[in-house]
Amino acid sequence: MSKESALGQFWTPENIASEMVQRLVQLLPKDARVLDPASGPGTFQKQFRRRKSKILELNCFDVDYEQVKLTRKVLNEFDIQGKTTHGSFIFQSPTANYDGVIMNPPYIRHEWVSKDHKERAHSEIEKNFSTRISRRANMSNLFILHSIPFLREGGILCAIVYDVMDATEYGKQTRKILDTSGEFLWSEKKKVPFKGVLVNAEVFLWKKGAPRKPKKSSSVSYSNGTFVALEKLLEIKRGSGLPKRAIYVSDDSKDKRLTSPFLTKQPPYEGLLARPNTRAFLKRTSKDVNFKILETLTERVRRETVLVEVQLVSAKKAPILFNYFIRLEPRHLWNEARVPASDNFYCVTPLEEDYHAAYWLTLNSDQFNSELFRNARDQGSGLHKLQVSDYKKVQMPNLMNLKATQRRRIEKIALKLIDEGAEKEKVREVSSQLVKEYFDAD
Ligand SMILES: C[S@@+](CC[C@H](N)C(=O)[O-])C[C@H]1O[C@@H](n2cnc3c(N)ncnc32)[C@H](O)[C@@H]1O
C-alpha cells in the first residue's frame, strides 16, 4: 500500500481550504487558539497566512515528518505562535482550550488503523461521551471525535470529511454524538473534491455545547418484560479456583496425561472464541488418574516448598465464559469445547438448551454491554469488575419473549458467525442490530 493511502493523504483543494478558513475565522474571537490535528503540507496554514488571519496561535500535528517540515515552512513565513508536532494526534491528551479546530482528517479504513490507535481512540470516546461507536469506524470518525475535547465550550470545529457521516452506521453514530454535544451551524456537500479519489465530501461548521450530565438510566426500558435479570435466563457459576496456580498449572508435556486444557485468560486480540491458554490438574472420573494427580501435586508442593493443602479441584464447564475483570470492553466467549475455566471467569449456561449460541450472541450486543458496564465497579487505572451478585441482576434482552422462529433465526446467525471465526467487531455489529430489531433498544 502506498504511504498516501496508509496515511490518508488527500489534500484539500485550495478553493475549499480558503472557504473553510474564511468561515471559521468569522466565528472565532480575536486572539483565538486554533488546532489542525492533521496538517499535511500546510494546506490550511497557507490560507491563514494568505489572509493574515488574526489568530493568536496555530498548533498542528502530523504523523508524517515530510508533512511536518512542509507545515513548519509555511508557518515560519507567517509570524504566528504555535507548534507543529511530529506524532499521532490520537495519542494527544486533550486540554479544552482551543477556540477552533480545522481539519481534513485522514481517511483510513478501520482494517488499516492499528490496534493501539483503535484502542486509544475508542477508550477516549467512551470516557468523553459516555458512549461507544462501532469498532468498524474509520480514522476520519475517530479523528473528529478525538478533537472535540480539545475545544472549549462554544468552540468551533470546521471539517471536510468524505461521505462518512451518512453512508455508514458508525458515521451516523458520530453524527449523533455531535448532535448531542453541540450543534451543526452549517454544512455543504462537495462533489468529488479530492484529486484522484472518486468520493463526495461534506464541509461543516459545528459548535461545541455545554457539557451534559450523563444519563442516569440507560436507554433500555425494563417495564414491559422485554428485559430481565440474567439470573432468570442463565445458570451462572464461578470458574475453578486453584489453591495455588503455580502448583496446579503445568504446560510440561510429561504431565499431559494428568492435565486438562484450561483457560486462565483470553488476551484481548483473541476475539470471542474461548481458547485454552494452559493446562491444569483437575479432577477426573477415573479414581486411578485422580490418585496419580494427587501424588503429582504433592510432589510439586514438596519441590516448590510451598504450603498448600493438596486437593482435587473440579472442572467447571459451560458454553459461555465471561471474564468479570473488564479492562477495555466486556466479552462473552463462546466455549465450544467446554474448556474448563479458572475463577477469573463466570461460567454461563443458558437455561434454554437449544439456543446457547443465540444467548452468546445477544450477550455481546452493544446494548447489553453498556448495561454490563453501568453495573461494573471501578477498580481504578481503567479496570472494572462485575461482582457475581451485580452480574446476576444485569438486565438482558429476554429471548424467551421471542417467537420460536425468531429465536431459531438468532441461533442460526450465531452459529454461522462462530463457524466463520466470530470476529469481534462483526459479532457486535450483528448482535446489536438484532437486539435493535427485536427489542427496540438502541
Ligand atoms: C487528508 S490529509 C489532510 C492534510 C491537510 N490538512 C489538507 O487538508 O490538505 C490527512 C493528514 O493526516 C496525516 N495523518 C495520518 N494519520 C495521522 C495521525 N494519526 N495523526 C496525525 N496526523 C495523521 C497524514 O499524514 C495527512 O497528512
The ligand as an SDF file (V2000), in Angstrom:
LIG
                    3D

 27 29  0  0  0  0  0  0  0  0999 V2000
   -6.4050   14.1810    4.4970 C   0  0  0  0  0  0  0  0  0  0  0  0
   -4.7670   14.7230    4.8500 S   0  0  0  0  0  0  0  0  0  0  0  0
   -5.0720   16.4140    5.1770 C   0  0  0  0  0  0  0  0  0  0  0  0
   -3.8960   17.2960    5.0610 C   0  0  0  0  0  0  0  0  0  0  0  0
   -4.1800   18.7690    5.0190 C   0  0  0  0  0  0  0  0  0  0  0  0
   -4.7080   19.2560    6.2690 N   0  0  0  0  0  0  0  0  0  0  0  0
   -5.1480   19.0870    3.8850 C   0  0  0  0  0  0  0  0  0  0  0  0
   -6.3030   19.3530    4.2080 O   0  0  0  0  0  0  0  0  0  0  0  0
   -4.7560   19.0700    2.7360 O   0  0  0  0  0  0  0  0  0  0  0  0
   -4.5230   13.9790    6.3940 C   0  0  0  0  0  0  0  0  0  0  0  0
   -3.1520   14.1180    7.0370 C   0  0  0  0  0  0  0  0  0  0  0  0
   -3.1770   13.4060    8.2760 O   0  0  0  0  0  0  0  0  0  0  0  0
   -1.9150   12.8070    8.4930 C   0  0  0  0  0  0  0  0  0  0  0  0
   -2.1410   11.7360    9.4710 N   0  0  0  0  0  0  0  0  0  0  0  0
   -2.4880   10.4430    9.2710 C   0  0  0  0  0  0  0  0  0  0  0  0
   -2.6040    9.8000   10.4370 N   0  0  0  0  0  0  0  0  0  0  0  0
   -2.3630   10.7190   11.4090 C   0  0  0  0  0  0  0  0  0  0  0  0
   -2.3260   10.6830   12.8240 C   0  0  0  0  0  0  0  0  0  0  0  0
   -2.6130    9.5660   13.4930 N   0  0  0  0  0  0  0  0  0  0  0  0
   -2.0300   11.8060   13.4960 N   0  0  0  0  0  0  0  0  0  0  0  0
   -1.7310   12.9680   12.8500 C   0  0  0  0  0  0  0  0  0  0  0  0
   -1.7340   13.0570   11.5040 N   0  0  0  0  0  0  0  0  0  0  0  0
   -2.0520   11.9510   10.7940 C   0  0  0  0  0  0  0  0  0  0  0  0
   -1.4650   12.3750    7.1150 C   0  0  0  0  0  0  0  0  0  0  0  0
   -0.0670   12.2340    7.0430 O   0  0  0  0  0  0  0  0  0  0  0  0
   -2.0040   13.5230    6.2510 C   0  0  0  0  0  0  0  0  0  0  0  0
   -1.0010   14.4810    6.0560 O   0  0  0  0  0  0  0  0  0  0  0  0
  1  2  1  0
  2  3  1  0
  2 10  1  0
  3  4  1  0
  4  5  1  0
  5  6  1  0
  5  7  1  0
  7  8  2  0
  7  9  1  0
 10 11  1  0
 11 12  1  0
 11 26  1  0
 12 13  1  0
 13 14  1  0
 13 24  1  0
 14 15  1  0
 14 23  1  0
 15 16  2  0
 16 17  1  0
 17 18  1  0
 17 23  2  0
 18 19  1  0
 18 20  2  0
 20 21  1  0
 21 22  2  0
 22 23  1  0
 24 25  1  0
 24 26  1  0
 26 27  1  0
M  CHG  2   2   1   9  -1
M  END
$$$$
